[in-house]
Amino acid sequence: MKTNRIFLAVAFLLASCQEEVLLDLDQKKDRIPVIEGYWTDHGIYNEVKISLSKNYYDSLDQEFVRDAEVFVKERSTGRKITFSYLNATRSYRPNSGERAKVGETYQLNVNWKGQVYQAEGLMLEAPSVDSVTYDYLEKRLFREEGYYLKVYGKIPFEDNNYYRIRVIENDTLKNQPEDYLLFDDSFGLLVFEKGLELGYAFQKNDRVRLELYRLNKDAFDYLSQLVSLLFNDGGLFSPPPQNPESNIRVVKGDSQVLGYFIVSPVLTRSVTLPTK
């Protein structure tokens, strides 16, 4: 009986000590521009989205900037490629015929409310994708039943080996933290030649499109840091959340800026899985 009383007392004390704790995350009163820019060799992917940041605990809807001046400059010629805002996509887009050329360096320019932001990227040569195969696998421990895809290709480059694969399933981009399929040459690239398996179980009749990007290191580092942030569960042993290091810089004004600018070739492959 005495032991039970001690246990109940300890339980009561532990319960009475619980309280909600809000971390001091250096919340900003001014909302900071968040720029997400893509410049590729496929016109359909070329766009710049500009929104305003939210503090960690904010529940505000995302607010987009519609009145900025946006253009990409071709460094070797100085030619300006202008972008116009489209309400349908809530982004800035250039003429559909404009696209990146291998070996050229491109500079993103965003002018908004007296602030000027810039970023640069080199258009790298694309690797090759030979084929995409699929196999139906039964359910096992840590693996669901379904179709699993493998991508086969060749990466012949000695440096600048930073890649991302985006997966679009039935016209929906898989965009959860575990869906940022990033890889480099840290452990070699022969795995790509032997078949890089995607860790998804697709179902019959699914339509799957894969997009392979070859990134500049600063863009790769940004996405890697973003993944770490998205996997941060705010637990006792997790580091305080912090924004990834942007590859966009402020060249005029005193505002901060968040986001990234990606210059990359894009290789796409699509498969439709069997109906049975």
N, C-alpha and C positions, 0 to 999 in steps of 0.2 A: 504493500500500500504506500509506504514511504517513497519507494522508487517511482511509482506512478505519479505521485504528487510533484516530485522533482521534475519529471519529464514534462508534465503539463505546465509547470511554471516556466521552464526554459522555452517551450513552444510559444507561450503567451508573450514572453519577452521578445522573441525573434519576430513574431507577427507584429507586435506593437512598434518595432523599430523600422518597419518597411515604409518607405515613402518614395514618391515619384521624384526623380532627379532629372533636371534639364541641363544639358551641358552648355557651357558658355562657348559658343562657336564663333565669336567675333562677327556677329550679325551686322550686315551693312545696311545703312539707311538708303543709300543711293543704289539703284538697280543697274547692274553692269551689263553691257552688251555681250551676248554669247553668239559667236560667229561659227557657222559650220559650212565650210566650203569644199566643193569637189570640182576638180578640173581634170578631165580625162580625154581619152581618144574616142569616146562615144558621146555624141551630143546629148543623148537622153539623160546622162548622169550629171551633166554640168549644171551646177546650181550653187547658190549661196543663200543660206537661211540665217536671219538675224533676229534673235529674240532677246528679251530682258531677263536677267537672272532673278532667282527667287532665293530667299533665305531658307535654311534647312527646315524650319518648322512652318514655312508659309504654305497656305492652301490656295493661293491665287492661281487663276488660270494662266496658261502661258500667253504672253503678250509679244506679238511680232512687230518688228520695225519695218515700216513700209516706205519711208521717205529718205532713205540713204542713197548716196551715190556709190555705185559698185562697178568696178571694172577690173579686168585682168590685163596686165602689161606683158608683152613678149619682150624679154630682156635684150635679145640680140638685135632687134629692129626698133624697139620703142613703140611698137604698134599697140594701141589700146583697143581692147575688146569690151564693149559696154554691155551691162546687164540691165534688164528692166524687171520691175516687180510684177508678179502674176498672182492675182487673188486666188486662183484655182489651186495653186500649189503652195501659197504663202511663202514664196521664195523668189529670189532674183535669178533670172535665166538669160543667157545670151542668145544670139541667133543660132538656130539649130545646126547650121553648117560649120560653126566654129568648134575646133577641138585641138587637143594638145598634140605636139609633134615630138618624137623621140629625140633626146639630146638637147632640147630647149628648156631654159629656165623661165618660169612664169612667176609673176609677182601679183598677188591679190591686193587690191586697194579698196578700202571702205571709208568713206567720208560721211560723218553723221554728227550734226549739231556742233560743228567746229572741231570735232575730234577726227584724227586720221589714224587708221590701223592698216598695217601691212604684214604680209607673210610671203614666203617664197618656197618654191619647190621645183626640183629637176624632174623632167619627164624621163623615166627610165624605160629601157627595153623590156618587153614582156617575156616571161618564160613561155613554155609550150605546154598545152594540155592535150594529151593523146586520146584519152577516152575516159568515160565514166561508166562503171559497171555496178550491178546490184545483185545481192543474194538474199534469199529469204532464210532467216535464222530463227530457230525455236527459242522460246523463253528459257533463260538461264539466270543464275545468280548475278545480280547487278546488270542484267541486260533484258530489255523487253523483247517480246516477239514481234517480228516485222521484217521489212526490207532494209538492208544496210547498204549504203553507197560507198564506193571507193573511187578516188580520183587518181589517174595515172598521168604523169607528165615528166618534163625535164627542166631542171634549173641549172644552166651552164655557167652562171656568173660566180666570180670569185669574191665579190663584195656587194654591198648594198642589198643583202638578202633579207628583206623584211616583208612579210606577206600577211594578207588577211583573206579569208574566204567568207563570203556572205551567203546565207542559205535562204531562199525564198520558197516557201511551201504553199502551194495553191494560192499564189499571188499575195501572200502575207510574209513579210520579212521576219525571220526569227531574230528577236532583238532582246532576249533576256541575257543576264550576265554570262551564262554558260555558252551563249551563242556567238560570242566574239572569238572566232577561230583564228587566232594569231599564231604565227610560227616564224622562226628565223633559222639560221644555220648553226645554232649553238650545239646541236647534236647531229649535225650532218643533214644532207638533203636527199640521201638515197631513198629515204622512206617515201618520198614523192614518186620516185621512179618505180618502186615496188608496190605502190598503191596506198594512198593516204585515206584511211577509213574515217568517215564522219560518224560521230557517236550518237546518231539518231535512228530510231526505229520508225520508218515510214510505213504507211498502210497502202493497201491495194488502191489503185486508181489515183494515187497522189501525183500531182504535177510538181516537180522540183526543179528549180533553177539555181545554179551555182555561179557565183561571181568571184573571180580571183583577182586581187589587187596586189601590185608590187609597190610598196610604200617607201618614202624617204624615212630615215631613222627618227627624225623628230616627230613625225606623224605616228609612227609605230609606237614610240615611247609614250605619246599622249594616250593612245588607245589602251596600252598596257596598264598605265596608271588609272585610267577610267575603269577598267575591269576590276582592279584592286579595290577601288572605291565602291563599285556596285556590289562586290562581295562582302564589304564591311557591314557586319550585322549590328554594330553598335554595342557589342557585348563588353563584358568587364575587361577582357584581354585584347580587345580590338583597339588599334590606334585611333585618335580623333580623326574624323573625316576631313579631308582637305581636297581642294580642286586640283585636277591634273595640271601639269605645267604646259601652258599653251605655246604653240609655235607661231602665234600671232603677236606682234609687238605694237606698242603705241608710239607713233612718230610725231604726233602733234596733239597737244592737250594734256590734261592731267587725269583722265579717266583710266580705269583699269579695263582689261578685256579678257574674256574667257573663250574657249573653243579651239578650233583647229582648222588648218587648210591642208587638203590632200591633193597632191598631183600624182596621178597614177594611170598606167594602162589598166584596162579591164578585159579579162577573158571570161566569156560566159558559155555555159553548157546547160542543156535542159534534158530531162528525162521524164517520161510518163510511166508509172509503174503499172504492172499488169492488173487486169480487173478481177483475176481469180488467183 
